[in-house]
Amino acid sequence: MEAIAPAVASTRHIRLSRRLASIVGWTFSGACLVVLGVLMVWILSVVFVRGIGALNISVLTTITRGSGGGLLNAIEGTLLLSGAALLLAIPFGVAAGIYSAEYRFTAWAVVIRFLADVLVGVPSIVIGYFGYVALVQWLGWNFSLAAGAIALAIISLPYICRTTELALRQVSNDLRDAAYSLGANERRVIFGVCLPAALPSILTGVLLALAVSVGETAPLLYTAGWSNFMWDGHLTHSPVGYLTYAIWTFINEPFASANALAYAAALLVTGFVLIINIFARFLLERRRIQR
Amino acid sequence: MKFRVWLAVVAGILPLALIAIVAFLAIYSWPAMHFNGIGFIGRDTWNLGNLYANPVMFHGTLIPRGATYGILFLIVGTLLSTAIAVAIALPMGVGAAIFLAEVVPDALRTWISFFVELLMAIPSVVFGLWGYVVVIPFLGKHVYPVIAHSVGRVVPFFGEPSGSGYGLLTAGIVLSLMIVPIIAATLRDALVNQPSSLREAALGLGATRFEALWKVMLPGTRKTLIGATFLALGRALGETMAVLMVSGNALNVLPHRIYDPISTMAAFIVSQLDSALQDPTGLAVRSLAEIALVLAIISIVVNALARLLLMMWNNSQRSVMV
């Protein structure tokens, strides 16, 4: 106690200017956090209050008609586009992730890791315009499910690659050594031992990639187009609707029925994205506690 | 060995996608690049020309009569809105990160951070909706007139007229909110991971807790902060939907006041493709591809720089720890 007492006493003699700086600094930083929290609540309350007011059974069960009707076509389109994008992106993304984790010291792995990070930063509209030029125009697919799904797949690819890599890096090397010493070859070690151990984390990454693609608009505008009708089963040459388009277009229309559809679509998209994020975070925390 | 090669080839789709994006945009926009020349980034007019007259030949390219494509106003709009966004997001992100790392107790930190970082998960178009429906009327009616009356008397750039709410400042504010979690999350991690012996040493020398943070802990995270700011910058440069919905989509004019309508390269591509498709020579669509190419190159450079900075920091930290 004697040793501490003088130190405590000396803090009383800190100059006023230093104390002031300290008070101002902590207040400012606290205020920043509070402002962020308040803005977050503001956004969510706008989306949820107006969205719930606009949501009813017919919105979920009928298709869009002019400036009214429902969103069933858009809900179906969003699920189809995001689902197809995931199916395309998972094999390539996971393969890239495995390579950059298991052979992490090779030059190719460094290149892949670096380019994955760069690809995350390429604006989604650029990827959308690439889809328009390459798929819609050059391959002549027109606005279609395939073009939209490929654009979304390119966007999800780096997320899946990076989360797979991080998940595999957390798999203990003892596990690999044990498998090799039992005579397993590289493929058996990776697919039989490492991937199953890393699977929950990889799934978390896939879920987050799904959330990203559900919320995307710009890459779809000129690849998937928009359709008032349900998907007709063609991969190319027939446009599909999606929820984010409904938010963007219908909020600009002068009709209350159109605006209500925009709010309902915003609620569906935001709700879905938030649920995925919270669920993924929950999985992550549970694993951390178990470890 | 064969398995490894096979895996390397499948993994190659990722670099291939990036190369394909740049290559396709470059090849497709080649006639436009040829016609526009370097003046593309220096001219202030985007004019599709007379789409109803017969196209004319110009140095071997078929163009609509009177067409000029220049994107200076887009470059200015993109840079200014990004600059405003970073100017707001940087202090705010640093402040929030400091509070999360130093004040909020460990048990709460995970969840409070998560809540704030959920901002990153909210889709761009939802930010746009929020901006369009509530922020624009609020800022345009209640905030901007007040700023124009007070600050505007001293600084002409903030002066009257304060406009309708659509414009540069609104775009910057909405963008800042979208990028602030990138800065806050990265810096918070870096601060939490700083060795606590640093703080103890500073406190032992008689620093206050804030001085220990400001003069010792924070400078140690400088490179991370720069890297994160570059990442945030890259995100703001390419953000499309939110900017499209709140920026006022100006054409061919430079902003003279901070409230003036602007457009950015990303937003312009979306807002103009429909009219560009009316051009029978296809040169307008190719010029839009040239914008996409410019944007792709800028964002690749910015992101590569950011990642290199962050990688350098990680390596130096590892070598210190070993």
Interface residues (C-beta under 8 A of the other chain):
Chain A: S10 T11 I14 R18 R19 A21 S22 G25 W26 F28 S29 G30 A31 C32 L33 V35 L36 G37 L39 M40 W42 I43 V46 V47 R50 P91 F92 G93 A95 A96 I98 Y99 S100 Y103 W108 V111 I112 F114 L115 A116 D117 V118 L119 V120 G121 V122 P123 S124 I125 V126 I127 Y129 F130 Y132 V133 A134 Q137 W138 I154 L157 P158 C161 N185 E186 R187 A211 V214 G215 E216 T217 A218 L221 Y222 T244 I247 W248 I251 A262 A266 V269 T270 V273 L274 N277 R281 E285
Chain B: F3 R4 L7 A8 V10 A11 G12 I13 L14 P15 A17 L18 A20 I21 F24 L25 Y28 P91 M92 G93 V94 G95 A96 I98 F99 L100 E102 V103 V104 T110 I112 F114 F115 V116 L118 L119 A121 I122 P123 S124 V125 V126 F127 G128 L129 W130 Y132 V133 V134 L177 V180 P181 A184 G206 T208 R209 F210 E211 L213 W214 L231 G234 R235 L237 G238 E239 T240 M241 L244 M245 A266 I269 V270 L273 L288 A289 A292 L295 A296 S299 I300 V302 N303 A304 A306 R307
